[in-house]
């Protein structure tokens, strides 16, 4: 039996360089963490602003129905969902 003498790495890329693909994947991973950090920061700032406005009386729930009362506090955490994805 003839066994090939070349070493197989398990990398299935035929038309591109393995090292370049790994560098792009590593850069994409770092960028994903940076973007997640930015989304966490903006969510925390937005939540802080909401709580400050709520405590100072600038936001009032007077005249709103139950759906509006539930949707107003959920706007800030929903800003985080694109960063998590």
C-alpha positions as CSV (number, residue, x, y, z in Angstrom):
1,X,0.0,0.0,0.0
2,X,1.1,3.5,-0.8
3,X,0.7,5.9,2.0
4,X,1.2,9.6,1.3
5,X,4.3,11.1,2.8
6,X,2.8,14.6,3.2
7,X,1.4,15.5,6.6
8,X,-2.3,16.3,6.8
9,X,-3.4,19.1,9.0
10,X,-7.2,18.7,8.8
11,X,-7.5,22.2,7.3
12,X,-9.9,22.1,4.4
13,X,-9.0,25.4,2.8
14,X,-7.9,24.8,-0.8
15,X,-7.9,28.3,-2.3
16,X,-6.6,30.4,0.6
17,X,-3.7,30.5,3.0
18,X,-4.3,28.8,6.4
19,X,-2.2,31.4,8.3
20,X,-4.1,34.3,6.7
21,X,-7.5,32.7,7.6
22,X,-6.4,32.2,11.2
23,X,-5.2,35.8,11.4
24,X,-8.5,37.1,10.1
25,X,-10.4,34.9,12.6
26,X,-8.2,36.1,15.5
27,X,-8.8,39.8,14.4
28,X,-12.5,39.2,14.2
29,X,-12.6,37.7,17.7
30,X,-10.8,40.7,19.1
31,X,-13.1,43.1,17.3
32,X,-16.1,41.2,18.6
33,X,-14.9,41.6,22.2
34,X,-14.3,45.3,21.6
35,X,-17.8,45.8,20.2
36,X,-19.3,43.9,23.1
37,X,-17.5,46.2,25.5
38,X,-18.8,49.2,23.6
39,X,-22.4,47.9,23.8
40,X,-22.1,47.1,27.5
41,X,-20.8,50.6,28.1
42,X,-23.6,52.3,26.2
43,X,-26.2,50.1,27.9
44,X,-24.8,51.0,31.3
45,X,-24.8,54.7,30.5
46,X,-28.3,54.6,29.1
47,X,-29.6,52.7,32.1
48,X,-28.0,55.2,34.4
49,X,-29.6,58.1,32.5
50,X,-33.0,56.4,32.7
51,X,-32.7,55.8,36.5
52,X,-31.6,59.4,37.0
53,X,-34.5,60.8,35.0
54,X,-36.9,58.4,36.8
55,X,-35.6,59.5,40.2
56,X,-35.7,63.2,39.4
57,X,-39.3,62.9,38.1
58,X,-38.6,63.8,34.5
59,X,-40.1,60.5,33.4
60,X,-43.7,59.9,34.5
61,X,-45.9,56.9,34.0
62,X,-49.0,58.9,34.4
63,X,-51.5,58.2,31.6
64,X,-49.7,55.2,30.2
65,X,-51.1,51.7,29.8
66,X,-49.5,48.5,31.1
67,X,-47.8,47.8,27.8
68,X,-46.0,51.2,27.8
69,X,-45.1,50.7,31.4
70,X,-43.4,47.4,30.6
71,X,-41.7,48.6,27.4
72,X,-40.0,51.7,28.8
73,X,-37.6,49.9,31.2
74,X,-36.8,47.2,28.7
75,X,-35.4,49.5,26.1
76,X,-32.1,49.9,27.8
77,X,-31.3,46.1,28.1
78,X,-32.4,45.5,24.6
79,X,-29.6,47.7,23.4
80,X,-27.2,45.0,24.5
81,X,-28.6,42.3,22.3
82,X,-26.7,43.2,19.1
83,X,-23.4,43.1,21.1
84,X,-24.2,39.7,22.6
85,X,-25.1,38.3,19.2
